[in-house]
Amino acid sequence: MSPTETTPVPLRIAHRAGLTPEATAVRAPEGELTYRQFDRRARAVAEELRAAGAGPEDTVLLGVRRGVHWAVGLLGIWYAGAAPLLVDLDAPDERLRTLLRAAGTRHAVAQDTCAAAVLQRRTGSELFWASTTTAAPTPAARPAEVAPGSLAYVLFTSGSTGQPKPVAVGHAGLAAQVATLAGRYGLTAEDAVLQFAAPAFDVSLEEALPTWCTGGTAVFVKDNVLSPAELEPFLAEERISVVNLPTPYWSQWAKDLERAPRPLPSALRRVVIGSDAGRTADLKRWTAAGHPPVISCYGLTESTITATSYEPGPAELDGFAGDELIPLGEPLAGVRAYVLDEELREAPPGAAGELYLAGSCLARGYHGRPGPTSERFVADPFADAPGERMYRTGDRVTRAPGGPLVFLGRADDQVKIRGHRVELKEVEAAVAAHPDVVDVVARAVAAAGGPQLAAWAAVTPGSSLTPDDLRRHLLARMPGYLVPAVVTLMDRLPRTPGGKLDPRALPAPAPR
């Protein structure tokens, strides 16, 4: 039976492997996989995981780096009926242990015995693991018939309580989004799609899954920190047709092309950007130069990656008077977007309100955390069917009559640092955990390369703690994007007579 848009993603990939077994599914610096090889190696991983007791609702650490082994491990976990836990393997050991405990993870995939031993040492856990290099037997087990409502993956975001939050995405929502995005980007079996995002970003799934479900090739670049100019020869050599890039990276590319005009690789037909706010001036200079069309996307982990998109026509693009933020655009098919006031009433056209998202895109909630789930995933009073939910994004937006959604700012203490969502309270909790710190406040401050974190900390009298000491302490415990770039140590923080912080009395961030 042919799959439909509601068929879970792993079953759609298995079907594709049967249709075009000799087509190339994965191309990476370490080699290539046809769809037949991809499918068989994933089945071998699944057999090992099942033998180790992994199954539905179990999380499995995807303990391999981007490339062939990442692809095989991801699909193998799904073929076992389990859910991959997506993490940054370069995070400090203490961070990895925190994430595994929060997700209740007892299984992993690793490249080989040595890599598995390293993972177990770093995580301090006895993990039941499967190898991504095991040769698949001819009668490999069939992929698990995963239920649409079952857990598809878990990915952590920054938490306002001081602890990271594990977002649990279900197979039904993932299947709907993958089908929608494949159509939105016009993907076919002829496409070679760049795999650029880091594995701990859910955009990595948006790059790979719609590609595999339509029979195209996911092409992994070895180094995703190279400059746009350095990326261009790779795009040309690999005949890349679609790229999905962080907005700041694309903005750098647009400015570089304006300084040094040149044609882009001929196969490139579509550019997708997201993860941060873009500027209309970059979009206008890119379009005026005749470069491939750009789709600007917005979404959150809780909305299964992308929820809205924006692609202006020539007249709309000409209508931008200056250097505005690129609008968030319109909801994707199956997504509902509400602009609501504090009483959950729809804001009048042109008025500011908070953005709420609803529909098939929503994640199940926060894995094993009913309290935070009920705070952010609330009843949808506008839905046609009872029991529907909507997600409170915390983003302030507006919409003019007949116009796109436009981002205005945040309604809470969340900020974006290098494309990562960061809750300032998580940063403050980590700083406050140092024994010499008695009070702390964190803020995002403007810098030449984009917003950066700054912290002001009051320390105990007589403490010998220095800003560099505190940053080293934090770097050993949390990812670099959560560590303040500048730290100012003080005897006490300025507070009002009522005990509230007086932000206007904070000194300028101490230079490093």
GUDREN-192886 format. One line per field, with one value per residue (C-alpha): residue in one letter; x, y, z. Coordinates in Angstrom, 1 decimal. Each point is the difference from the previous one (the first is absolute). Example, Ala and Ser with C-alpha at 12.3 -4.5 7.8 and 13.67 -1.06 7.14 Angstrom:
# residues 2
resn	(A	S);
east	(12.3	1.4);
north	(-4.5	3.4);
up	(7.8	-0.7);
# end
This chain:
# residues 512
resn	(M	S	P	T	E	T	T	P	V	P	L	R	I	A	H	R	A	G	L	T	P	E	A	T	A	V	R	A	P	E	G	E	L	T	Y	R	Q	F	D	R	R	A	R	A	V	A	E	E	L	R	A	A	G	A	G	P	E	D	T	V	L	L	G	V	R	R	G	V	H	W	A	V	G	L	L	G	I	W	Y	A	G	A	A	P	L	L	V	D	L	D	A	P	D	E	R	L	R	T	L	L	R	A	A	G	T	R	H	A	V	A	Q	D	T	C	A	A	A	V	L	Q	R	R	T	G	S	E	L	F	W	A	S	T	T	T	A	A	P	T	P	A	A	R	P	A	E	V	A	P	G	S	L	A	Y	V	L	F	T	S	G	S	T	G	Q	P	K	P	V	A	V	G	H	A	G	L	A	A	Q	V	A	T	L	A	G	R	Y	G	L	T	A	E	D	A	V	L	Q	F	A	A	P	A	F	D	V	S	L	E	E	A	L	P	T	W	C	T	G	G	T	A	V	F	V	K	D	N	V	L	S	P	A	E	L	E	P	F	L	A	E	E	R	I	S	V	V	N	L	P	T	P	Y	W	S	Q	W	A	K	D	L	E	R	A	P	R	P	L	P	S	A	L	R	R	V	V	I	G	S	D	A	G	R	T	A	D	L	K	R	W	T	A	A	G	H	P	P	V	I	S	C	Y	G	L	T	E	S	T	I	T	A	T	S	Y	E	P	G	P	A	E	L	D	G	F	A	G	D	E	L	I	P	L	G	E	P	L	A	G	V	R	A	Y	V	L	D	E	E	L	R	E	A	P	P	G	A	A	G	E	L	Y	L	A	G	S	C	L	A	R	G	Y	H	G	R	P	G	P	T	S	E	R	F	V	A	D	P	F	A	D	A	P	G	E	R	M	Y	R	T	G	D	R	V	T	R	A	P	G	G	P	L	V	F	L	G	R	A	D	D	Q	V	K	I	R	G	H	R	V	E	L	K	E	V	E	A	A	V	A	A	H	P	D	V	V	D	V	V	A	R	A	V	A	A	A	G	G	P	Q	L	A	A	W	A	A	V	T	P	G	S	S	L	T	P	D	D	L	R	R	H	L	L	A	R	M	P	G	Y	L	V	P	A	V	V	T	L	M	D	R	L	P	R	T	P	G	G	K	L	D	P	R	A	L	P	A	P	A	P	R);
east	(0.0	1.3	0.7	-2.1	0.9	-1.0	2.2	2.9	3.2	2.1	-2.6	0.0	3.8	-0.2	-2.6	2.3	2.9	-2.2	-1.0	3.5	2.5	3.0	-0.5	2.4	-1.5	3.1	3.2	2.6	3.8	0.2	-2.0	-3.3	-3.1	-2.6	-3.6	0.5	3.2	-1.6	-3.0	1.9	2.5	-2.8	-1.7	3.2	0.1	-3.7	0.6	2.8	-2.1	-3.0	2.2	1.1	-3.6	-0.6	-3.5	-2.8	0.2	3.7	2.5	3.3	3.1	1.0	3.7	1.5	1.2	-1.5	0.4	-0.7	0.0	-2.4	-2.4	0.2	-0.4	-3.0	-1.9	1.0	-1.4	-3.3	0.0	0.3	-3.1	1.9	0.7	3.4	1.3	1.8	2.8	3.2	2.8	2.5	-1.9	1.7	-0.3	-2.1	-2.4	-0.4	-0.6	-2.7	-1.8	0.1	-1.4	-2.8	-0.9	0.3	2.3	1.5	0.9	2.3	1.3	3.8	2.3	2.0	1.0	2.6	-2.4	-2.6	2.5	0.8	-3.7	-0.5	2.9	-1.2	-3.6	0.8	-2.6	-0.1	-1.6	-1.4	1.3	-0.1	2.7	-0.6	2.7	-1.5	-0.6	-3.7	-1.0	-2.0	-3.2	0.1	-3.0	-2.8	-0.2	-2.3	-3.6	0.2	-3.3	-0.7	-0.3	3.2	3.2	2.1	2.9	1.1	2.0	0.9	-0.6	1.1	-2.3	-1.4	0.3	3.7	-0.1	-0.1	-3.4	-0.4	-2.5	-1.8	-1.1	-2.5	0.1	-3.3	1.2	3.4	-1.7	-2.3	2.9	2.2	-2.7	-0.8	3.6	0.8	-2.8	0.9	3.6	-1.1	2.3	0.3	2.2	2.3	1.0	3.3	-0.7	2.8	0.3	1.5	-1.6	1.6	-1.7	-1.2	-2.2	-3.3	0.7	2.3	-3.2	-1.7	2.9	0.1	-3.5	-2.0	3.0	-0.1	-3.8	0.1	3.0	2.6	3.6	1.1	3.5	2.0	2.6	3.1	0.4	-3.0	2.0	1.6	-0.9	-2.7	2.7	1.8	-3.3	-0.7	2.5	-1.5	-3.5	1.2	1.9	-2.9	-2.7	-1.9	-3.5	-1.4	1.7	-1.4	2.2	0.0	-1.3	3.2	2.1	-2.1	0.1	3.8	-0.2	-2.3	2.4	3.0	-1.6	-0.8	3.7	1.2	-2.7	0.1	-2.4	-1.0	0.2	-2.4	-1.8	-1.0	-3.8	-1.2	1.3	-1.8	1.0	-1.0	1.0	0.3	-1.6	1.2	0.0	-1.9	3.1	1.8	-3.0	-0.2	3.7	-0.1	-3.1	1.2	3.2	-2.1	0.9	-2.3	-3.3	0.2	-2.7	0.4	-1.4	-1.0	-0.7	0.9	1.0	-3.5	-1.6	2.0	2.6	-1.8	-3.4	-0.1	1.8	0.4	0.9	-1.0	-0.8	1.8	-2.7	0.0	3.8	0.0	-2.4	2.6	1.1	3.1	1.8	-2.9	-0.1	-1.1	-3.6	-0.8	-2.4	-3.0	-0.6	0.8	-2.8	-1.5	1.4	-2.3	1.5	-1.8	1.0	-1.5	0.0	0.5	-3.6	0.4	-2.1	0.9	1.9	-1.5	1.8	3.2	0.1	2.7	-0.6	1.6	0.3	-1.6	0.4	-2.4	-0.7	1.8	3.4	-0.1	2.4	-1.5	1.5	3.0	1.1	-1.0	-0.8	-3.8	0.4	2.0	-2.1	-3.2	1.5	0.9	-2.4	-3.4	-3.6	-0.8	-3.3	-0.2	0.3	-2.9	0.5	0.2	3.3	2.2	3.0	2.0	3.6	0.9	3.1	0.9	0.6	-1.8	-1.3	-2.5	-1.9	-1.4	-3.2	0.9	3.7	2.5	0.9	2.7	2.3	0.3	2.0	-0.3	-2.6	2.4	3.7	0.8	2.7	1.7	3.7	1.7	-3.3	-0.6	-3.0	1.4	-2.0	1.8	-1.2	1.9	3.2	-0.6	-0.6	3.3	1.9	-1.7	1.1	3.6	0.7	1.4	-3.0	-2.8	-2.0	-0.1	-1.8	0.5	-0.9	0.5	2.1	0.7	3.4	1.6	-0.6	-3.6	-1.5	2.1	-0.5	1.2	-0.2	0.4	0.7	0.4	2.5	0.8	2.2	3.7	-0.6	2.9	-2.3	0.8	-2.3	2.2	-0.2	-3.7	-0.2	2.3	-2.2	-3.1	1.7	0.7	-3.7	-2.1	0.2	1.9	-3.0	-1.4	3.2	0.1	2.5	0.7	-0.3	0.1	0.6	-1.3	-0.4	-3.8	-2.5	-2.0	-3.5	-3.0	-1.2	-2.6	2.8	-0.5	3.0	0.7	1.2	0.8	2.6	1.9	3.5	1.0	1.1	3.7	2.2	1.9);
north	(0.0	3.4	2.4	3.1	3.3	-1.6	-3.0	0.3	1.2	-3.2	-2.1	2.5	-0.2	-3.9	0.2	2.3	-2.5	-2.6	2.3	1.4	-2.4	1.1	3.8	1.8	0.9	1.3	1.5	1.0	0.4	-3.6	-1.5	-0.5	-2.1	-1.1	-0.3	-3.8	0.3	2.7	-2.1	-3.2	1.6	1.7	-3.4	-1.4	2.8	-0.6	-3.7	0.7	2.6	-2.3	-2.7	2.5	0.7	3.3	0.6	2.5	3.0	-0.8	2.7	-1.0	2.3	0.7	-0.2	0.5	3.1	1.4	-2.1	-3.6	-1.3	2.7	-0.9	-3.8	0.5	2.3	-2.3	-3.1	1.4	0.7	-3.5	-1.4	2.0	2.2	3.8	1.6	2.4	2.8	1.6	2.0	-2.5	2.9	1.1	-0.5	-3.4	1.4	1.4	-3.3	-1.8	2.6	-0.5	-3.8	0.0	2.4	-2.1	-3.4	-1.3	-3.4	-0.9	1.5	-0.4	0.3	-0.5	-2.9	-1.5	2.7	2.8	-1.7	-0.3	3.8	0.8	-2.1	1.6	3.5	-0.6	-2.1	-2.5	-3.6	0.4	-2.8	0.8	-0.9	0.5	2.0	-2.0	-3.5	-1.7	-0.6	-3.7	-0.8	-0.9	3.2	0.7	2.2	3.6	0.3	1.1	3.2	1.4	3.6	1.2	-1.6	1.9	1.0	1.8	2.1	3.2	2.4	3.7	2.6	0.0	3.0	-2.0	-0.3	-3.5	-1.0	-1.2	-3.2	0.6	-3.2	-0.1	-2.6	-1.9	1.4	3.6	-0.8	-1.8	2.9	2.5	-2.0	-0.4	3.7	1.1	-2.4	1.7	3.5	-0.4	-1.9	-3.0	-2.8	-3.1	2.2	2.3	0.0	1.7	1.4	-1.4	2.9	0.4	-1.5	-3.3	1.7	2.4	-1.3	1.7	-3.0	-2.0	2.5	-0.3	-3.8	-1.4	1.7	-0.8	-3.7	-0.2	1.3	-2.1	2.7	0.1	1.5	1.4	0.5	2.7	-0.9	3.5	2.1	2.9	0.9	3.4	0.4	0.7	-3.3	-1.8	0.9	-2.4	-2.9	1.0	0.0	-3.3	-1.8	1.6	1.1	1.2	1.0	1.5	0.8	2.5	2.0	3.5	1.8	-2.3	0.8	3.7	-0.2	-1.7	2.7	2.8	-1.9	-0.5	3.7	0.9	-2.6	-0.7	-3.5	-2.7	-2.7	-3.7	-0.7	-3.0	2.1	0.8	0.6	1.6	-0.4	2.1	0.0	-0.2	3.8	3.2	1.2	3.4	1.1	1.9	-3.2	-1.6	2.9	0.0	-3.8	0.1	2.9	-1.9	-2.8	-2.7	-3.0	0.7	0.2	-1.4	1.4	-2.4	0.3	-2.7	-1.5	-3.4	-0.2	0.6	-2.8	2.2	2.4	1.5	3.0	1.1	3.2	0.5	3.4	0.8	2.9	2.6	-0.9	0.0	3.5	1.2	-0.3	3.6	-0.7	-2.8	-1.7	-3.4	-2.7	-0.9	-3.4	-0.5	-2.4	-3.3	-3.2	-2.4	-1.5	2.7	2.6	3.3	2.3	3.5	0.3	2.5	-0.7	-1.2	-2.4	2.1	0.5	3.3	2.4	0.3	2.1	-0.4	-1.8	-3.3	-3.3	-2.7	-3.3	-3.0	-2.9	-2.9	-3.1	1.6	-0.1	-2.2	-2.3	2.2	-0.2	-3.6	-1.2	3.5	0.6	3.2	2.0	-1.6	1.3	3.5	0.3	-2.4	1.4	-0.7	1.5	1.9	0.6	-3.6	-1.8	-3.2	-0.3	-0.9	2.0	1.8	3.1	0.9	3.3	1.1	3.0	2.0	3.4	0.5	2.0	-0.5	2.7	-0.8	-2.4	0.2	-2.5	-0.5	2.4	-0.7	2.8	-1.5	-2.4	0.1	-1.8	-0.4	-2.2	1.1	-1.3	-0.6	-1.3	-1.6	-1.7	0.8	1.0	0.6	2.6	-1.8	-3.1	2.1	1.7	-3.4	-1.3	3.0	0.0	-3.6	1.1	0.0	3.6	1.6	1.4	1.9	0.2	1.4	-0.8	2.0	-0.1	3.0	1.3	-0.9	0.3	-3.7	0.0	-0.2	-1.5	-1.0	2.1	-0.7	2.1	-2.0	1.0	-2.2	-0.7	2.5	-0.9	-2.4	-0.4	-1.0	1.7	0.4	-2.5	-2.5	0.2	-0.5	-3.0	-1.4	0.4	-1.3	-3.3	-0.4	1.4	0.7	3.1	1.8	0.1	1.4	3.8	1.6	2.7	-0.2	2.9	-0.8	2.4	0.3	0.1	0.5	3.3	-0.6	2.2	0.4	-2.6	-2.5	0.0	0.3	3.5	-0.7	3.7	0.0	-3.0	1.0	-0.5	-3.6	-0.4	-0.3	-3.3);
up	(0.0	-0.9	2.9	0.7	1.6	3.4	-0.4	2.6	-1.5	0.5	-1.8	-2.9	-0.3	0.1	-2.8	-2.0	0.4	-1.6	-2.9	-0.9	1.8	-2.1	0.2	2.3	3.4	1.8	-1.2	2.6	0.3	1.3	-2.9	-1.6	0.7	-2.5	1.3	0.1	2.1	2.2	0.7	0.7	2.4	1.9	0.4	1.5	2.5	0.8	0.6	2.5	1.8	0.2	1.4	2.6	1.0	-1.8	-1.3	-0.2	2.3	0.8	-0.7	-1.7	0.1	-3.6	0.9	-3.4	-1.9	-3.2	-3.1	-1.0	3.6	1.1	-2.8	0.7	3.8	-0.4	-2.3	2.0	3.2	-1.8	-1.5	3.5	0.9	2.4	0.0	-0.5	2.6	-2.0	1.9	-0.6	0.5	0.6	3.1	3.4	1.6	2.9	-2.5	-1.9	3.3	0.9	-3.4	0.2	3.5	-1.0	-3.0	1.9	-2.7	0.4	-3.6	-2.6	-3.5	-0.6	-2.9	1.7	3.3	0.7	-0.7	2.3	2.8	-0.3	0.1	3.1	1.8	-0.9	1.0	3.1	-1.1	-1.0	-3.4	-2.0	-3.5	-3.7	-2.6	-3.2	-1.8	0.4	-3.3	-0.6	-0.4	-3.1	1.9	2.1	2.2	-1.3	1.3	3.0	-0.8	2.1	1.2	-1.2	3.6	1.2	0.9	-3.1	1.6	3.0	-0.3	2.9	0.1	2.6	3.0	2.0	3.2	-0.3	-1.5	-3.7	-1.2	-2.0	-2.9	-1.0	-3.6	-1.2	-3.3	-1.1	0.2	-1.6	-2.9	-0.7	0.1	-2.2	-2.6	0.1	-0.3	-2.8	-1.9	1.1	-1.2	-3.2	0.8	-2.5	-0.4	-2.2	2.9	1.8	3.3	2.2	3.5	1.8	3.4	3.1	1.2	3.3	-2.2	-1.2	-3.3	-0.7	-0.1	-2.3	-2.4	-0.1	0.5	-2.8	-2.3	0.8	-0.1	-3.6	-1.1	-0.2	1.3	3.3	-0.4	3.2	-0.1	2.1	1.6	0.7	1.4	-3.3	-1.6	-2.6	-2.7	1.1	-0.2	-3.6	-1.6	2.0	-1.2	-3.6	0.2	1.7	-2.3	3.1	-0.9	3.4	3.1	3.4	1.8	3.3	-0.8	1.2	-2.2	-3.0	0.8	0.0	-3.4	-1.4	1.1	-1.3	-3.4	-0.1	0.6	-2.4	-2.6	-1.5	-1.3	2.4	-0.8	-2.8	1.6	3.0	-0.3	3.5	3.2	3.3	3.0	3.6	3.7	0.4	-1.3	-3.4	-1.6	-3.0	-1.3	-0.4	-1.7	-2.5	-0.9	-0.4	-2.2	-2.1	-0.8	-1.6	2.6	0.7	1.8	3.8	2.4	3.6	2.6	3.6	2.5	3.4	1.2	1.5	-3.4	-1.6	-1.6	-2.5	0.5	-2.4	-3.1	-2.0	-3.7	-1.3	-3.6	-1.8	0.8	3.7	0.1	-1.6	2.7	2.7	0.7	2.0	1.8	1.9	1.5	-2.5	0.9	1.5	-2.9	0.0	1.8	-1.9	-0.9	3.1	2.3	1.6	1.3	2.4	1.2	3.5	2.8	3.6	0.4	-2.9	-2.3	-3.6	-0.4	-2.5	-3.4	0.4	3.8	1.8	1.7	0.9	-2.6	0.7	-2.3	-0.4	-2.3	-1.2	0.6	3.8	2.0	2.6	2.7	2.3	0.5	3.5	1.1	0.3	2.0	-2.6	-2.8	1.5	0.3	-3.7	-1.8	0.9	-1.1	-3.4	0.4	-3.8	-1.1	-1.8	2.0	3.8	1.6	-2.5	1.4	-0.9	0.9	1.6	-1.9	2.0	-3.2	-0.4	-3.5	-2.0	-3.3	-2.2	-1.9	-2.7	0.9	1.4	3.6	1.1	3.0	2.6	2.8	3.0	2.7	2.5	0.8	-2.9	-2.4	-3.1	0.1	-3.1	-1.1	3.4	2.2	3.4	3.1	2.1	3.2	-1.0	-0.4	3.3	1.7	-1.3	1.2	3.4	0.5	0.5	3.8	-0.1	-1.8	2.2	-2.6	-3.8	-3.0	-3.7	-3.0	-3.8	-1.1	-3.5	-1.5	-3.5	-0.9	1.4	3.5	2.7	3.6	2.9	3.7	3.1	3.1	3.7	1.8	3.6	1.8	-0.4	-2.9	-2.4	-2.8	-3.4	-3.1	-1.8	2.9	-0.1	-3.8	0.2	2.8	-2.3	-3.1	1.8	0.7	-2.9	-3.7	-1.1	-1.3	3.6	1.5	0.3	-2.4	2.6	3.8	2.4	3.7	2.6	3.8	-0.5	-2.8	-0.1	1.3	0.9	3.6	-0.9	-0.9	-3.7	-2.3	-1.3	-3.6	-0.7	2.8	-1.4	-1.1	-3.7	-0.6	1.0	-3.1	-0.4);
# end
